């Protein structure tokens, strides 16, 4: 009898790929190019460098290595990523490294950051996290059935 084989589990940090709306709305990315950019963006958004092999990226997102090469080329041409100095491996092979390009930085910084907290409202109300003087609005206290009856 054969032992039941457990499915491969992703390593920590490899469990998901985050697609942000600015990637397709402002940058107009789609398909493999969108997935490759999201992968690179995840590593680089906080100033990091992406140096994963094209083969590993292809395996991760489930496309051919050639598709990743085309996507990386398109992203470079559009100024969304930029190649930086390569890392040399012991076997003499180099891995290309990428950072976010000027266009990606400008777009993602404008849409990906939250606005700072309103310091004036905290000082007006004593700076605590207590209830507001107005209380909870009536519409917030309705049940699902009450909403259905209105609509």
N, C-alpha and C positions, 0 to 999 in steps of 0.2 A: 504494500500500500504506500502510495506517495504522500509525503508530508504536504500539508497545505502551505502554499507559498504566500507570504505577506506581500502586498503591493509595495513598490518602492515609495519611501517617504521622502519628501523634500527636506533638505538641510535647513537649519534655522536661517531665516532671512531670505530663503528661496520659496517660501510658501505661497506667495502671490505676486501679482503684477498690477500696479495701480495706474489706471487710465484717468487722467484729469481732463475735464471738459475743454480747457484751453487748447489741448493737444489737437482736437479735431475741429473745434470752433474757430479759434484764432489762427492756428497753424495750418489747418486744412489737411491734416494727416489722416490716412486711412490704411486699412489692411496691414500687411507685413511692416510697412514703414512706420505705422503708428505703434505697433507692438515693439519693434526694435527701439524706437525713440523712447517709449515708456520704460523699457528695460535700462537704457543708458541713463535716462533722467533719474531713475530711482537711485542710481549710484552717485550721480553727480550733482543733484539739486542742492546739496549743502556744501559744495566746494570740492567734492571728491573727484576721483578719476575712474573711468570705466576701462578695464583691460581684459575683459572676458574674451576668450577666443570666439571666432565666428562659428565654429563647430558647436561649441557649448551653447551659444546664444540660439542657434538653429534648433538644437535639441530641446532647449528649455521652452521655446515658443512653438515648437512643432512644425517648422518649415525647413526647406532645404538650405544648405549652407550658401548656395548661390543666391537665393532670395535675400539672405542677410547681407551678403556683399553688395547687392544692388541697393538695398535699403540704406546701408551705411553710406554708400556713394551719394545717394540722393540727399540724405541728411547733411552731408558735408557741403554739397553744392548749394544748398539752401541756407547755409550759415547756422544750422541748428546744432551741429556738433563740430568740434575742431580736433584734429589729431595733434597729440603732443608727443614728446620723446618716447620711443619704444622701450620696453623692458626686455633685457636679454636673458634668455634661459640658459641653463647649463649645457644644453645640447646645441647651443649656437643659434637657435631660432629666436626671432624677436616677436613680441606680441605688441600689436598696435594699441595705443592708449588714446582715449578720447575724453574731452571735457565738453561742457555745454558751450555752444557757440553764442556769439553776441545776440543773434535774433531770438534764440530760446531764452536767454537770460532776461532780455527786455520784456518778453511776453509773459514768462512764468512769474517773474517778480511782480508784475503789475496785477496778475489775477490770482496768484497762489497765496498771497500773504493776507492775513487778517488785519483789520484796522486796529490801532492801539486802543486800550480800554479808555472809557470816558472818565477822566479823573475828576471832572467837575461834579458829576452826579454822585460820586462816592462822598465828596466833601459836603454836599447839600444835605444828604440823608445820614450824616454821622459816620459814614464809611463802613457801616456794618452790612451784613448780608441778611438783615431782617426783612420783614414784610414791608411792602411799599404802603404809603399812607392811603392809597386808593383801594387797596385790597385786590382780590381776584375778580375779574370781570364776570358778569352773569353768564355770558356765552360759554365760558370755560367750564361751568358747572353742569352743563346739560348732558344727559345720557345719549347713547346712540339712538334709542327709540325716539327721543324728543327731536333729534336732528332729522330722522326719517319722516316724522309727522309734518315738519315744516316744509320739507322739500317735495 
